[in-house]
Amino acid sequence: MKGLYEVMFGTAAVLVVMIWSQVLADTLDIPEVYTSTLTQQCERVINYAEGDEYSCDNLPEVYNKVWVR
């Protein structure tokens, strides 16, 4: 019975690491939108994920806002 618990714990640990890795990768791929502190308008968008083509005219649903002068 002890071996079964070790297998179950090992499987759970692997799943947690896999999920954590995917969340981290998704978080690092979030685009940055540079926004002017004066005009409150988008200045530019930095895309990190391959294939992303976001711009000020096409903002993503989720992004990191970076305030610029």
MOJO-V688048 format. One record per residue. N is the residue number from 1. OMEGA is omega in radians with two decimals (* if undefined). BURIAL is # if it has 9 or more other ideal C-beta (glycine too) atoms within 8 Angstrom, else .. Layout:
BEGIN
n=N omega=OMEGA burial=BURIAL
n=N omega=OMEGA burial=BURIAL
END
This chain:
BEGIN
n=1 omega=3.13 burial=.
n=2 omega=3.14 burial=.
n=3 omega=3.12 burial=.
n=4 omega=3.11 burial=.
n=5 omega=3.11 burial=.
n=6 omega=3.11 burial=.
n=7 omega=3.13 burial=.
n=8 omega=3.12 burial=.
n=9 omega=3.13 burial=.
n=10 omega=3.11 burial=.
n=11 omega=3.12 burial=.
n=12 omega=3.14 burial=.
n=13 omega=3.12 burial=.
n=14 omega=3.12 burial=.
n=15 omega=3.12 burial=.
n=16 omega=3.14 burial=.
n=17 omega=3.13 burial=.
n=18 omega=3.13 burial=.
n=19 omega=3.13 burial=.
n=20 omega=3.13 burial=.
n=21 omega=3.13 burial=.
n=22 omega=3.11 burial=.
n=23 omega=3.11 burial=.
n=24 omega=3.13 burial=.
n=25 omega=3.11 burial=.
n=26 omega=-3.13 burial=.
n=27 omega=-3.13 burial=.
n=28 omega=-3.13 burial=.
n=29 omega=-3.10 burial=#
n=30 omega=-3.14 burial=#
n=31 omega=3.05 burial=#
n=32 omega=3.10 burial=#
n=33 omega=3.12 burial=#
n=34 omega=-3.05 burial=#
n=35 omega=-3.14 burial=#
n=36 omega=3.08 burial=#
n=37 omega=-3.11 burial=.
n=38 omega=-3.04 burial=.
n=39 omega=-3.07 burial=.
n=40 omega=-3.12 burial=.
n=41 omega=3.09 burial=.
n=42 omega=3.09 burial=#
n=43 omega=3.11 burial=.
n=44 omega=-3.14 burial=.
n=45 omega=3.08 burial=#
n=46 omega=3.12 burial=.
n=47 omega=3.14 burial=.
n=48 omega=-3.13 burial=#
n=49 omega=3.11 burial=.
n=50 omega=3.14 burial=.
n=51 omega=3.09 burial=.
n=52 omega=3.13 burial=#
n=53 omega=-3.14 burial=.
n=54 omega=3.11 burial=#
n=55 omega=3.10 burial=.
n=56 omega=3.10 burial=#
n=57 omega=-3.09 burial=.
n=58 omega=-3.10 burial=.
n=59 omega=3.08 burial=#
n=60 omega=3.10 burial=#
n=61 omega=-3.12 burial=.
n=62 omega=3.13 burial=.
n=63 omega=3.03 burial=#
n=64 omega=3.13 burial=.
n=65 omega=3.12 burial=.
n=66 omega=-3.13 burial=.
n=67 omega=3.13 burial=.
n=68 omega=3.12 burial=.
n=69 omega=* burial=.
END
